[in-house]
Amino acid sequence: MDKVVYYPLNHKNPYVSIVTEAIKNAGYKIYGLEDIKKNHKLAKEIKIINLNWFDSIGNCPLWKAIALLVRQLLRVEYYKWCGMKIVYTMHNKQAHDTKYKRINRILMKFLCKKSDYIAVLCTYSKQILRDFLSTEEIEKKVRVMYHPSYEGAYSEKKLSIPELANSEKCNMHILFMGSVRPYKNIELILEAANKLQGKNIEFVIAGKSNNTDYEKMIQGKVNHLSKVTFIPRFIEDSEMFSFYDWADIVLIPLDIKSSLNSGSSVLAFTMGKTVIIPKVGTVRDFPNELMFSYEYEKESEHLTALVDKINEAFVKWSDNPKSVETMGSEIRAYLNNNFSKEKTEERYRKLYQEAIR
């Protein structure tokens, strides 16, 4: 059985758990990065190292960012020296919430050049890679793996969510679910909600922030909006289905400067919900008529585009709520037909066989 390293080997991350399970089922023995750090003999036996989020250097002092860059460069050279084939999984256009875009860009370009294969999660990624690679290199290295469905990852048992107890059924329910961070454009949701206060639309923002000051700022704004509920806590896996069951539509107003893929949209589709979302790479691989996607060029245009799309969804829902529900059911079927765990297993088997031969 061929040995591979998958980084990070974090089974609490549903995406990582699904992909590593697919790789195991494809016939490979998986190790973590920690397993080879002090075991050079094992490192020499590793056929493939699959790196995820290895290009991300977040907010830290400049000296530390430079040190992290050098460390990552040296690590890659060591993996190459050991004879490992490098598969670099590209998740974003650039690291989220980073102060050092140039440093991240240097690292991304280095990974693109040094990797034997680049696993991308959407077809649109090939256009982004033109900044780093020639057309010939893209053709040779890039393989589209797609983001797998989360089907089976969460219980579908309905629970009572206390914070949703006062919600009114006569309103259209819009859900934002996920970590509360600036690049998720939470403030934009609140601005849109303020403009739409006269309509029968409820917003729920559910998720924990890793920044107390940012959370307080969001809460302060929510206090002035009667149809917005902010639930600033960790949402348990067992509660996920109940939140999505409450929602008519899931709202994901990503910042297109850094965002390329959207696991949140795949989770919404898995739960049978359509989305309101900018046209990031992930959703370009799905039928456009089954969601409310939009485009904007300048940040100043985002609010108008978002409000217009929410209004479009509201008109459709007001006319026939079942039509919005059907969009969600059909996009779930499309997801499971094209990006199932079985197809993910097939794609990784093919990629790894190609890398090792």
VMD Tcl script that draws the C-alpha trace (Angstrom):
set ca {
  {0.00 0.00 0.00}
  {1.52 3.33 -1.06}
  {2.06 5.91 1.68}
  {0.97 9.54 1.41}
  {1.05 12.57 3.69}
  {-2.05 14.76 3.83}
  {-1.74 18.19 5.41}
  {-3.50 19.21 7.57}
  {-4.76 15.89 8.89}
  {-7.58 17.49 10.88}
  {-10.59 15.19 11.08}
  {-12.64 17.89 12.82}
  {-12.72 19.68 9.46}
  {-15.52 17.97 7.47}
  {-13.84 18.70 4.12}
  {-10.56 17.12 5.26}
  {-12.41 14.16 6.77}
  {-14.33 13.47 3.55}
  {-11.29 13.82 1.28}
  {-8.96 11.69 3.44}
  {-11.63 8.99 3.69}
  {-11.86 9.03 -0.12}
  {-8.06 8.72 -0.39}
  {-8.04 5.77 2.05}
  {-10.81 4.08 0.08}
  {-8.75 4.63 -3.07}
  {-6.08 2.39 -1.53}
  {-3.56 4.67 0.18}
  {-2.17 4.77 3.72}
  {-2.33 8.31 5.09}
  {0.12 9.98 7.45}
  {0.17 13.47 8.93}
  {2.97 16.01 8.66}
  {3.92 15.36 12.30}
  {4.62 11.72 11.43}
  {7.52 12.61 9.12}
  {8.99 15.60 10.97}
  {11.31 13.44 13.09}
  {11.26 10.30 10.99}
  {13.45 10.72 7.93}
  {13.20 7.00 7.10}
  {9.41 7.29 6.84}
  {9.72 10.54 4.87}
  {11.77 8.72 2.23}
  {8.98 6.13 1.92}
  {6.26 8.70 1.26}
  {5.13 8.73 -2.37}
  {2.92 11.86 -2.29}
  {2.47 14.83 0.00}
  {-0.82 16.69 -0.46}
  {-0.65 20.25 0.89}
  {-3.77 22.26 1.76}
  {-3.70 25.88 2.98}
  {0.11 25.67 2.89}
  {0.12 29.02 1.09}
  {-1.57 30.89 3.94}
  {0.41 33.32 6.12}
  {-2.03 35.31 8.23}
  {-1.72 38.38 10.41}
  {1.51 38.40 12.44}
  {4.58 40.65 12.77}
  {6.51 41.11 9.52}
  {9.61 39.28 10.81}
  {7.48 36.26 11.66}
  {5.75 36.33 8.26}
  {9.15 36.29 6.54}
  {10.33 33.47 8.82}
  {7.19 31.46 8.02}
  {7.74 32.05 4.30}
  {11.33 30.77 4.51}
  {10.22 27.77 6.57}
  {7.59 26.78 4.01}
  {10.05 27.16 1.12}
  {12.60 24.95 2.89}
  {9.98 22.36 3.75}
  {8.94 22.03 0.11}
  {12.58 21.63 -0.94}
  {12.99 18.89 1.69}
  {9.90 17.05 0.42}
  {11.29 17.20 -3.12}
  {14.70 15.97 -1.93}
  {13.01 13.00 -0.22}
  {11.48 12.06 -3.56}
  {7.88 12.91 -2.70}
  {5.50 14.00 -5.42}
  {3.90 17.28 -4.31}
  {0.18 17.84 -4.80}
  {-0.74 21.42 -3.93}
  {-4.44 21.95 -3.32}
  {-5.35 25.55 -4.15}
  {-8.23 26.86 -2.03}
  {-8.18 30.66 -2.38}
  {-6.97 33.48 -4.62}
  {-5.00 34.71 -1.61}
  {-4.98 34.16 2.13}
  {-7.96 35.64 3.98}
  {-7.42 38.52 6.41}
  {-3.70 38.83 5.59}
  {-1.56 41.97 5.81}
  {1.14 40.50 3.58}
  {-0.36 39.88 0.16}
  {3.04 40.04 -1.54}
  {4.52 37.40 0.77}
  {1.53 35.12 0.21}
  {1.79 35.65 -3.53}
  {5.49 34.67 -3.49}
  {4.60 31.48 -1.63}
  {1.71 30.65 -3.96}
  {3.89 31.09 -7.04}
  {6.64 28.94 -5.49}
  {4.14 26.17 -4.72}
  {2.70 26.33 -8.23}
  {6.15 26.01 -9.76}
  {7.50 23.33 -7.41}
  {4.40 21.11 -7.23}
  {4.07 18.10 -9.49}
  {0.31 18.51 -9.59}
  {-2.13 21.23 -8.53}
  {-5.51 20.03 -7.28}
  {-8.16 22.72 -7.77}
  {-11.71 22.65 -6.47}
  {-13.38 24.46 -9.37}
  {-12.82 24.86 -13.09}
  {-12.47 28.65 -12.75}
  {-9.23 28.15 -10.77}
  {-7.40 27.60 -14.07}
  {-7.99 31.25 -14.95}
  {-6.54 32.39 -11.62}
  {-3.48 30.20 -12.16}
  {-2.60 32.13 -15.33}
  {-0.95 34.64 -12.99}
  {1.55 31.97 -11.94}
  {1.83 29.43 -14.75}
  {1.94 29.22 -18.54}
  {-0.90 27.59 -20.49}
  {1.30 24.53 -21.04}
  {2.08 24.23 -17.31}
  {-1.61 24.51 -16.41}
  {-2.47 21.77 -18.88}
  {0.27 19.53 -17.51}
  {-0.18 20.08 -13.76}
  {-3.74 21.10 -12.97}
  {-6.46 18.58 -12.13}
  {-9.99 19.65 -11.20}
  {-11.06 17.64 -8.13}
  {-14.15 19.69 -7.14}
  {-15.41 20.27 -3.61}
  {-17.19 17.10 -2.43}
  {-20.73 16.96 -1.11}
  {-21.12 16.95 2.67}
  {-23.84 14.29 2.37}
  {-23.84 12.15 5.53}
  {-21.49 14.46 7.44}
  {-24.25 15.95 9.60}
  {-27.20 14.41 11.41}
  {-30.60 15.27 9.89}
  {-32.36 15.08 13.25}
  {-34.31 18.26 13.91}
  {-33.60 20.01 17.23}
  {-35.16 23.01 18.92}
  {-32.97 26.13 18.57}
  {-33.92 28.57 21.38}
  {-32.66 31.64 19.50}
  {-35.09 30.92 16.63}
  {-38.17 30.52 18.84}
  {-39.58 33.98 18.02}
  {-39.14 33.69 14.27}
  {-42.27 34.35 12.20}
  {-43.33 31.90 9.49}
  {-44.82 34.69 7.39}
  {-41.31 36.03 6.72}
  {-38.73 34.83 4.23}
  {-35.85 33.37 6.26}
  {-32.27 34.19 5.22}
  {-29.40 32.43 7.00}
  {-25.72 33.24 7.23}
  {-23.86 30.32 8.81}
  {-20.13 30.28 9.53}
  {-17.26 31.95 11.32}
  {-17.87 35.67 11.78}
  {-14.86 37.27 10.07}
  {-14.36 40.46 8.05}
  {-13.87 38.75 4.68}
  {-17.31 37.15 5.09}
  {-18.81 40.66 4.75}
  {-21.04 40.50 7.84}
  {-21.36 44.30 7.93}
  {-22.67 44.19 4.38}
  {-25.45 41.80 5.46}
  {-26.45 44.31 8.13}
  {-26.45 47.20 5.64}
  {-28.65 45.15 3.30}
  {-30.98 44.21 6.16}
  {-31.30 47.88 7.08}
  {-32.36 48.77 3.53}
  {-34.91 45.92 3.53}
  {-36.48 46.51 6.96}
  {-39.87 47.25 5.44}
  {-40.17 43.79 3.90}
  {-41.11 40.43 5.40}
  {-37.53 39.20 5.54}
  {-35.73 37.83 8.60}
  {-31.96 37.45 8.80}
  {-30.06 35.10 11.11}
  {-26.28 35.36 11.46}
  {-25.03 32.25 13.27}
  {-21.41 31.62 14.13}
  {-18.57 32.47 16.46}
  {-16.03 35.23 15.93}
  {-12.37 34.79 16.87}
  {-12.18 38.52 17.60}
  {-14.11 39.85 20.60}
  {-13.99 43.48 19.46}
  {-15.34 42.55 16.02}
  {-18.13 40.51 17.61}
  {-19.10 43.45 19.85}
  {-19.15 45.79 16.85}
  {-21.48 43.45 14.95}
  {-23.73 43.03 18.00}
  {-23.94 46.80 18.41}
  {-25.20 47.19 14.84}
  {-27.63 44.27 15.15}
  {-29.22 45.92 18.21}
  {-30.66 48.59 15.88}
  {-32.18 46.08 13.43}
  {-35.48 44.47 14.42}
  {-35.37 41.62 11.87}
  {-31.82 40.46 12.40}
  {-30.83 37.82 14.96}
  {-27.15 37.41 15.80}
  {-26.15 34.09 17.40}
  {-22.45 34.59 18.28}
  {-21.57 31.11 19.45}
  {-20.12 27.89 18.13}
  {-22.82 25.99 16.27}
  {-22.66 22.30 17.11}
  {-22.72 19.75 14.29}
  {-25.93 18.35 15.76}
  {-27.61 21.76 15.32}
  {-26.61 22.35 11.69}
  {-29.59 20.64 10.10}
  {-32.06 22.57 12.26}
  {-30.60 25.93 11.25}
  {-30.73 25.05 7.56}
  {-34.20 23.60 7.96}
  {-35.32 27.01 9.29}
  {-33.87 28.84 6.29}
  {-35.48 29.50 2.93}
  {-32.22 30.79 1.45}
  {-28.58 30.87 2.58}
  {-26.68 34.14 2.19}
  {-22.92 34.05 1.44}
  {-21.73 37.57 0.41}
  {-18.03 36.69 0.04}
  {-15.22 39.11 -0.71}
  {-14.19 38.19 -4.27}
  {-10.66 39.60 -3.78}
  {-9.58 36.52 -1.82}
  {-12.42 34.01 -2.24}
  {-12.23 31.41 -4.97}
  {-14.10 28.47 -3.48}
  {-17.02 28.28 -1.10}
  {-17.45 25.32 1.20}
  {-20.41 27.20 2.70}
  {-22.27 27.02 -0.61}
  {-21.57 23.28 -0.89}
  {-22.90 22.80 2.65}
  {-26.05 24.77 1.78}
  {-26.56 22.65 -1.36}
  {-26.03 19.49 0.70}
  {-28.79 20.69 3.02}
  {-31.08 21.28 0.03}
  {-30.94 25.08 0.13}
  {-30.27 27.56 -2.63}
  {-27.96 30.52 -2.04}
  {-27.43 34.22 -2.66}
  {-23.73 34.52 -3.46}
  {-21.21 36.33 -5.67}
  {-20.17 34.27 -8.68}
  {-17.07 32.71 -7.08}
  {-15.41 29.70 -8.65}
  {-17.36 26.98 -6.83}
  {-20.82 28.09 -7.95}
  {-19.70 28.50 -11.58}
  {-19.71 24.69 -11.76}
  {-23.44 24.57 -10.88}
  {-26.51 25.53 -12.95}
  {-26.93 29.29 -12.57}
  {-30.74 29.08 -12.68}
  {-30.75 27.11 -9.41}
  {-29.28 29.94 -7.33}
  {-29.24 33.73 -6.97}
  {-25.67 34.54 -8.00}
  {-24.37 37.99 -8.86}
  {-21.22 39.82 -9.93}
  {-19.59 43.08 -8.90}
  {-16.28 44.69 -9.78}
  {-15.73 47.36 -7.13}
  {-16.39 46.95 -3.42}
  {-18.64 50.03 -3.62}
  {-20.95 48.10 -5.99}
  {-21.38 45.08 -3.74}
  {-24.20 46.39 -1.54}
  {-26.38 47.40 -4.49}
  {-25.80 44.04 -6.22}
  {-26.59 42.17 -3.00}
  {-29.80 44.09 -2.25}
  {-30.99 43.63 -5.85}
  {-30.45 39.88 -5.61}
  {-32.21 39.61 -2.23}
  {-35.14 41.52 -3.73}
  {-35.19 39.13 -6.69}
  {-35.27 36.15 -4.33}
  {-37.99 37.80 -2.22}
  {-40.22 38.37 -5.27}
  {-39.83 34.70 -6.26}
  {-40.48 33.51 -2.70}
  {-43.48 35.82 -2.27}
  {-45.00 34.53 -5.50}
  {-44.45 30.88 -4.59}
  {-42.28 29.75 -1.65}
  {-42.23 26.21 -3.08}
  {-40.33 27.46 -6.15}
  {-37.39 28.50 -3.94}
  {-37.58 25.17 -2.10}
  {-37.47 23.35 -5.45}
  {-34.32 25.25 -6.45}
  {-32.66 23.89 -3.31}
  {-33.82 20.32 -3.94}
  {-32.60 20.36 -7.53}
  {-29.20 21.80 -6.71}
  {-28.76 19.15 -4.01}
  {-29.47 16.47 -6.60}
  {-26.98 18.06 -9.01}
  {-24.33 18.17 -6.25}
  {-24.77 14.53 -5.30}
  {-24.83 13.36 -8.91}
  {-21.61 15.13 -9.83}
  {-19.57 15.70 -6.65}
  {-20.37 12.70 -4.45}
  {-17.89 10.95 -2.15}
  {-17.66 8.12 -4.69}
  {-16.67 10.50 -7.48}
  {-14.19 12.19 -5.15}
  {-12.61 8.79 -4.49}
  {-12.37 8.14 -8.25}
  {-10.74 11.52 -8.86}
  {-8.10 11.07 -6.15}
  {-7.35 7.51 -7.25}
  {-6.73 8.75 -10.79}
  {-4.63 11.75 -9.67}
  {-2.43 9.75 -7.27}
  {-1.90 6.92 -9.77}
  {-0.83 9.52 -12.33}
  {1.54 11.15 -9.82}
  {3.22 7.90 -8.74}
  {3.68 6.21 -12.12}
}
mol new
graphics top color blue
foreach p $ca { graphics top sphere $p radius 0.5 }
foreach p [lrange $ca 0 end-1] q [lrange $ca 1 end] { graphics top cylinder $p $q radius 0.2 }
display resetview
